[in-house]
Amino acid sequence: MPEPIYDESTIKSLDWKEHIRTRPGMYIGKLGDGSSHDDGIYILLKEVIDNCIDEFVMGHGKTIDIKVSDQKVTVRDYGRGIPLGKVIDCVSKINTGGKYDTEAFKKSVGLNGVGTKAVNALSDAFTVQSVRDGEMKLVDYSRGEITQDYQIEESSLRNGTKVVFQPDNKIFKNFHFLPEYIEDQIWNYVYLNSGLNINFNGEKYFSENGLKDLLERKTDVEKIHYSIIHLKGEDIEVALTHGDQYGEEYYSFVNGQHTTQGGTHLAAFREAVVRTLREYYKKDFDASDIRASIIGAISLRIQNPVFESQTKTRLGSIEMNADGPTVRIFINDFIKRELDNFLHQNTDLAEYLLKRILQSERERKDMAGVKKLANQRAKKANLHNKKLRDCKVHLNDEKVDDEKRLNSTIFITEGDSASGSITKSRDVATQAVFSLRGKPLNSFGMKKKVVYENEEFNLLQHALNIEEGLENLRYNQVVVATDADVDGMHIRLLILTFFLQFFPDLVKNGHVYILETPLFRVRNKKDTLYCYSENEKNAAINNLGGKPEITRFKGLGEISPEEFGLFIGESMRLEPIIIKGKTSVNDLLKYFMGKNTEERQNFIIDNLRIEEDELEEVYA
């Protein structure tokens, strides 16, 4: 076999847009179709909004207008507007931007000059308009190439910048924007920027109390044990309380970036709360007793933050600046001073908090024996060979970097046939399979002790590695894959009940999905179409014409491994589980999984739908 040629002709240089389009993951993380909150289309939107936020932080423009319709996005700020002679450079030249002047943008997230260029390169259509002091500059692009460069002209519009873009469907296959994810993004912007108004598709978003408002929206205020503690200082803001949920729940931000994977600042916050409360109560409490059921948020603004990936989901910074204290010392000093002062000034709250910690201590000691036994059982079960068919990302059980973890998925299935089909057709590099044996226990209203006593639950939490929180979650996407029949729906509810009862942050942070599989296969001698609803089936019949063969899939086990590979690859359809606003998890579980109620019976009757072929079976 001849040796491959390696000379000057094999060395290639890509221009900026070719590089972005060839390696989009380097700039915006995973691509996806919009069903996941961290899919690339939301990163594109964020990159554009971040520029508007920087203008607001600098004191220019208090309003941002955002419109998303179909697959088109429009973002308009009322800041100073890009200098007209540099509009093209700012959206199509790498390492060009205003943020290199660190005095002007010293605490901005995006300092690498890539953000808007990535949006431009990855959009089928991209338009930038800048208005400054009675003049306007407009440029149109397609996939990074200028299609129309308009002359500067007079304008009566208000100063500011408008960006309109449509993600390229050659890169983002079958994508769609979910309003819930965009709303979450926008709420975070207004929480972190008091006084900012954002208009999104006709709705107004505004916050007066920052992170305090965030916790009130994210939690059921009737379930928290004491008023939210809200502390603000220069470049730092924190809020915390304790609720009824199991585990810890945090929301962390750096320079306005939602660091969903935490990092140095979140670790320092958790440590500082423990240290301060130990000193205040003069007792060496176990850290887990202090943090049990805690709900907290921290926002930090620092110079030159160092993130562990381009998508900036985890802070890796050690120093605040060349001469200042480390992030850990800065946060610890602030919490120690401000939280200690707060507790001395609010002794009733401090007394209640002490009772909460002592209650957690009793519960932990009561469960210690059960937990130890459960961990031993999990080890004996040889988890990685029996219940879990792991993916290559995790097979060595070493620490996995964020980029790889972002692309890892675990399917939770029930039954040998379904598990077998997915196992044979999955991508072994990034997709794992966890097999349930029969229907899980209805865990609604039960204590966490049941997680360790029930073999299925115990092994599942070990597979996900979420016993101590989400910091070490092994898979970014946790996909429930059950049959689309009554039994399958019931199993879905039981699994979701388990997560919401004991690990609600797994759902709240957007990691849990339902796998959608086709209900019908419609084919003739030339073509095969898979359909996910009656409407799709009817459309397929019309498209194929004649009398095509129609197969109704009653369960996952009926779909061959070869076919299954089509549904869990690039075109995989996932339905995200989204908890909206102030929804009470306890009330939600009580409604669906508690004792039968007239309200639930009426809901089922009002929403009952029986498909034609099922109706024929009933009367057969």
SVG drawing of the C-alpha trace seen along z (x, -y; Angstrom):
<svg xmlns="http://www.w3.org/2000/svg" viewBox="-68 -63 74 73">
<polyline fill="none" stroke="black" stroke-width="0.4" points="0.0,0.0 1.6,-3.3 2.4,-5.8 0.1,-8.8 1.5,-12.0 2.5,-14.6 3.9,-17.8 2.9,-21.4 -0.2,-20.4 -1.7,-18.6 -1.4,-21.7 -4.6,-23.8 -5.7,-27.1 -9.3,-27.8 -10.7,-31.3 -12.7,-32.3 -16.1,-31.3 -15.0,-28.0 -13.3,-27.1 -16.5,-27.9 -18.7,-26.0 -16.3,-23.0 -15.9,-22.9 -19.0,-24.5 -18.7,-22.5 -15.5,-24.5 -17.6,-27.7 -21.1,-26.8 -20.9,-23.4 -23.2,-20.7 -25.5,-21.3 -28.9,-19.7 -32.4,-20.5 -33.4,-22.9 -35.0,-20.2 -32.1,-20.7 -31.5,-24.0 -27.8,-23.9 -28.2,-23.3 -26.3,-25.5 -29.2,-27.6 -29.7,-29.0 -25.9,-29.8 -26.3,-31.8 -29.1,-33.8 -27.1,-34.3 -24.0,-35.6 -26.2,-38.4 -28.0,-39.3 -24.6,-39.4 -23.5,-42.3 -26.7,-44.2 -26.2,-43.4 -22.6,-44.9 -24.1,-48.1 -26.6,-48.2 -23.8,-47.5 -21.9,-50.4 -24.9,-52.7 -26.3,-52.8 -29.8,-51.5 -32.2,-50.1 -34.4,-48.1 -33.8,-45.1 -36.4,-43.9 -36.3,-40.2 -38.6,-38.5 -38.5,-34.8 -40.9,-33.6 -40.6,-30.2 -36.9,-30.0 -36.1,-33.7 -34.6,-35.8 -34.5,-39.5 -32.6,-41.3 -32.6,-45.1 -30.9,-47.2 -30.9,-50.9 -27.2,-51.4 -24.6,-53.5 -24.7,-51.3 -21.6,-49.8 -19.3,-52.5 -20.6,-52.6 -17.2,-52.2 -16.5,-49.0 -19.8,-47.2 -18.5,-44.7 -15.3,-44.1 -17.2,-43.5 -19.4,-40.7 -17.0,-39.1 -13.4,-39.6 -12.1,-37.3 -10.3,-39.1 -12.2,-42.3 -14.4,-44.0 -14.7,-46.7 -14.1,-44.4 -10.3,-44.3 -10.3,-47.7 -10.6,-46.1 -11.4,-49.5 -14.6,-49.6 -15.5,-46.0 -13.4,-44.7 -16.1,-42.3 -17.7,-41.0 -18.1,-37.4 -17.1,-37.5 -13.6,-38.8 -12.4,-36.7 -14.1,-38.5 -15.8,-35.3 -19.4,-35.5 -21.3,-37.4 -18.9,-36.1 -20.1,-32.5 -23.7,-33.6 -23.0,-35.1 -21.1,-32.0 -23.7,-29.6 -26.7,-31.4 -28.4,-30.9 -29.4,-34.6 -27.8,-37.3 -28.4,-41.0 -26.8,-43.7 -28.0,-47.2 -26.3,-50.0 -27.8,-53.5 -25.6,-56.2 -26.4,-59.9 -28.8,-60.2 -27.0,-57.7 -27.5,-54.0 -25.4,-51.2 -26.9,-47.9 -25.2,-44.7 -26.7,-41.4 -24.9,-38.0 -25.5,-34.4 -23.3,-31.8 -20.7,-34.5 -20.6,-35.9 -21.8,-39.4 -24.8,-39.4 -25.6,-43.1 -23.5,-46.0 -25.7,-49.1 -24.3,-52.6 -24.5,-54.7 -27.7,-56.7 -29.5,-59.2 -32.0,-57.8 -34.5,-59.0 -34.3,-55.8 -33.0,-55.7 -29.4,-54.8 -28.6,-51.1 -27.9,-47.8 -30.3,-45.3 -29.3,-41.8 -31.6,-39.5 -30.5,-35.9 -31.9,-32.5 -29.7,-29.5 -28.5,-27.4 -30.7,-24.2 -27.9,-22.4 -26.0,-22.5 -28.9,-22.6 -31.1,-19.8 -34.9,-20.1 -34.3,-22.7 -37.0,-24.6 -36.8,-27.2 -38.6,-26.3 -40.1,-29.5 -39.6,-28.1 -35.8,-27.9 -35.6,-31.4 -37.8,-32.7 -35.4,-31.1 -32.5,-32.9 -34.3,-36.2 -35.3,-35.9 -31.6,-35.3 -30.6,-38.4 -33.1,-40.6 -32.3,-39.0 -28.6,-39.8 -29.2,-43.3 -31.6,-45.3 -33.3,-48.1 -33.1,-46.3 -36.3,-45.8 -36.5,-43.0 -39.5,-42.6 -39.8,-39.1 -42.6,-38.4 -44.8,-41.0 -44.1,-40.0 -42.2,-42.3 -39.5,-41.0 -38.1,-43.0 -36.6,-42.4 -36.2,-44.7 -34.6,-42.4 -32.1,-40.3 -31.3,-36.9 -34.0,-37.1 -36.5,-37.3 -34.8,-34.4 -35.2,-32.1 -38.8,-33.2 -39.6,-32.2 -37.6,-29.0 -39.0,-27.7 -42.4,-27.3 -42.3,-30.1 -44.8,-28.3 -42.4,-25.4 -39.3,-27.3 -38.5,-27.3 -37.5,-31.0 -37.3,-34.2 -34.8,-34.3 -31.4,-35.7 -30.3,-38.2 -26.8,-39.7 -25.2,-42.2 -21.7,-43.6 -19.4,-45.1 -19.1,-42.5 -21.0,-39.8 -24.6,-38.9 -25.9,-35.9 -29.3,-34.5 -30.1,-31.4 -32.8,-29.6 -33.8,-26.0 -36.7,-24.1 -38.4,-20.7 -36.6,-19.1 -33.9,-16.5 -30.4,-17.4 -28.9,-20.9 -30.1,-23.3 -27.9,-26.1 -28.0,-28.8 -24.5,-30.3 -23.4,-33.1 -20.1,-34.7 -20.3,-38.1 -23.9,-37.3 -23.1,-33.8 -25.2,-31.0 -22.5,-28.5 -24.7,-25.4 -21.7,-23.2 -20.7,-25.5 -16.9,-25.7 -14.6,-27.6 -17.1,-30.2 -19.9,-27.7 -17.5,-25.5 -16.3,-28.5 -19.9,-29.6 -20.8,-26.1 -17.7,-26.0 -18.1,-29.5 -21.7,-28.9 -20.6,-25.8 -17.6,-27.5 -19.6,-30.6 -22.5,-28.6 -20.1,-26.4 -18.4,-29.4 -21.7,-31.2 -23.2,-28.3 -19.8,-27.2 -20.4,-23.6 -18.6,-21.4 -21.7,-20.3 -21.3,-17.9 -21.3,-19.9 -24.1,-17.7 -26.3,-18.6 -25.9,-22.3 -26.4,-22.1 -29.2,-19.6 -32.2,-21.0 -30.4,-24.3 -31.5,-26.5 -28.9,-29.1 -27.8,-31.5 -24.5,-33.4 -23.5,-36.0 -19.9,-37.1 -18.3,-39.7 -14.6,-39.3 -11.9,-40.4 -10.6,-37.9 -12.6,-34.8 -11.2,-31.5 -13.9,-29.0 -13.3,-25.3 -15.0,-25.3 -16.1,-27.7 -19.7,-27.4 -18.6,-28.8 -20.7,-26.5 -18.0,-26.0 -15.6,-28.6 -12.0,-27.5 -10.6,-30.9 -8.2,-30.9 -7.3,-34.6 -9.6,-37.6 -6.9,-39.7 -3.1,-39.9 -2.8,-41.6 -6.1,-40.8 -7.4,-37.8 -8.4,-34.5 -12.0,-33.8 -12.2,-31.5 -10.8,-34.0 -13.0,-36.9 -16.2,-34.8 -15.3,-33.4 -14.5,-36.8 -17.8,-38.3 -20.0,-35.4 -18.2,-35.3 -18.8,-39.0 -22.2,-39.5 -23.9,-36.3 -22.6,-36.4 -23.9,-40.0 -27.2,-39.0 -27.7,-36.2 -26.7,-38.4 -29.3,-40.9 -32.0,-38.3 -31.8,-35.9 -35.2,-34.4 -34.2,-33.3 -30.9,-32.0 -32.7,-30.0 -35.0,-28.4 -32.0,-27.6 -30.3,-25.8 -33.4,-23.6 -33.3,-22.8 -29.7,-21.7 -30.3,-19.6 -33.2,-17.9 -31.0,-17.1 -28.4,-15.7 -30.9,-13.3 -32.1,-12.2 -28.6,-11.5 -27.7,-9.4 -30.9,-7.4 -30.1,-6.6 -26.3,-6.0 -26.6,-2.2 -29.1,-1.8 -26.9,-3.9 -23.8,-1.9 -25.5,1.3 -27.0,0.0 -23.6,-1.1 -22.2,2.3 -25.1,3.9 -24.5,1.6 -20.9,2.6 -21.8,6.3 -24.3,5.9 -21.4,5.2 -23.4,2.3 -21.4,1.8 -22.0,5.3 -25.6,6.0 -28.0,3.1 -25.8,0.6 -24.4,0.9 -22.1,-2.1 -20.6,-4.2 -17.0,-4.6 -16.9,-8.1 -17.3,-6.6 -15.9,-3.1 -12.6,-4.0 -14.4,-5.9 -12.0,-8.8 -13.0,-12.4 -14.6,-13.4 -14.2,-16.9 -17.3,-19.0 -17.1,-18.8 -17.4,-15.0 -20.0,-14.9 -22.1,-17.4 -22.5,-14.7 -23.3,-11.7 -26.7,-10.2 -28.2,-7.4 -31.5,-5.7 -33.6,-4.3 -35.6,-1.4 -37.9,1.4 -37.9,5.0 -35.4,7.2 -36.7,6.6 -36.6,2.8 -33.2,2.8 -31.9,5.2 -33.0,3.1 -31.5,-0.1 -28.3,1.6 -27.7,3.1 -28.4,-0.1 -26.9,-2.8 -23.7,-4.8 -21.5,-3.0 -19.1,-6.0 -21.6,-8.3 -24.9,-6.4 -25.4,-4.2 -28.4,-2.0 -29.9,-1.3 -32.4,1.5 -35.2,1.5 -36.8,4.8 -40.5,4.3 -42.4,1.2 -40.6,-1.0 -42.0,-1.7 -44.3,-4.7 -42.1,-6.8 -44.4,-9.7 -44.5,-10.9 -41.7,-8.4 -38.5,-9.3 -35.1,-9.1 -34.5,-6.0 -36.4,-4.1 -33.8,-5.1 -31.3,-2.9 -33.7,-0.1 -35.0,0.2 -32.5,2.0 -33.7,0.3 -33.5,-3.2 -30.2,-2.6 -28.5,-1.3 -30.0,-4.1 -28.7,-6.8 -25.3,-5.1 -25.4,-4.9 -26.1,-8.6 -23.7,-9.5 -26.1,-12.0 -26.2,-10.8 -24.3,-14.0 -25.8,-16.4 -25.3,-17.2 -21.6,-18.2 -20.6,-14.8 -23.6,-13.8 -22.2,-11.3 -24.6,-12.0 -25.9,-15.3 -29.1,-13.8 -31.1,-11.3 -33.7,-9.9 -36.7,-7.8 -37.4,-5.3 -40.7,-3.4 -43.5,-2.1 -46.1,-4.6 -48.9,-2.7 -50.7,-2.9 -48.0,-0.7 -45.2,-2.7 -46.8,-6.0 -47.2,-4.7 -43.5,-3.7 -42.6,-7.2 -44.6,-8.8 -43.0,-6.5 -39.5,-7.4 -40.2,-11.1 -41.8,-10.8 -38.5,-9.3 -36.4,-12.1 -38.8,-14.9 -39.2,-13.5 -35.5,-12.9 -33.4,-14.7 -35.6,-17.6 -32.5,-19.6 -31.9,-17.0 -35.2,-17.9 -35.0,-21.7 -31.6,-21.9 -33.0,-20.4 -31.3,-17.0 -34.4,-14.7 -36.2,-13.9 -38.8,-11.5 -37.7,-9.6 -40.2,-9.9 -40.4,-6.8 -42.5,-6.4 -46.0,-5.0 -46.3,-3.9 -44.2,-2.8 -45.6,-3.6 -43.8,-2.0 -44.1,-0.9 -41.5,0.9 -39.4,-2.3 -39.8,-4.4 -40.2,-4.0 -41.6,-6.8 -41.8,-6.7 -44.6,-8.6 -45.0,-9.9 -48.7,-10.8 -52.0,-10.1 -51.5,-13.4 -48.0,-12.3 -49.3,-8.9 -52.1,-10.4 -49.6,-12.7 -47.2,-9.8 -50.1,-7.8 -50.9,-10.8 -47.2,-11.3 -46.6,-7.7 -49.9,-7.2 -51.6,-3.9 -52.0,-1.4 -48.8,-1.4 -48.1,1.1 -48.8,-0.4 -47.3,1.0 -48.4,-0.1 -45.6,0.2 -47.1,1.2 -43.8,1.3 -40.1,0.5 -39.4,4.3 -41.2,4.5 -38.8,2.1 -35.7,3.9 -32.3,2.8 -31.5,1.7 -34.5,-0.6 -34.0,-1.8 -30.6,-3.2 -32.5,-5.7 -34.4,-7.1 -31.6,-7.5 -29.0,-9.1 -28.9,-12.6 -32.6,-12.7 -33.5,-11.6 -36.7,-13.3 -36.6,-14.2 -39.4,-15.8 -37.8,-17.8 -39.3,-17.7 -39.7,-21.4 -40.8,-22.7 -42.2,-26.2 -41.8,-29.2 -43.3,-28.8 -44.7,-25.3 -44.8,-23.4 -43.1,-20.0 -44.9,-18.6 -48.3,-19.8 -47.5,-18.4 -46.6,-15.0 -49.7,-15.0 -51.9,-15.7 -50.5,-13.0 -49.3,-10.3 -51.3,-10.9 -54.6,-9.2 -57.2,-9.5 -59.0,-12.8 -62.1,-14.1 -60.0,-16.8 -57.7,-14.3 -60.6,-12.1 -62.2,-15.1 -58.9,-16.0 -58.6,-12.5 -62.2,-12.4 -61.9,-15.9 -58.6,-15.0 -59.3,-11.4 -58.3,-10.6 -58.6,-7.1 -57.1,-6.5 -59.2,-4.8 -57.3,-1.5 -57.4,-1.3 -61.2,-1.9 -61.6,0.9 -59.7,3.3 -62.1,2.3 -65.1,3.2 -63.6,6.3"/>
</svg>
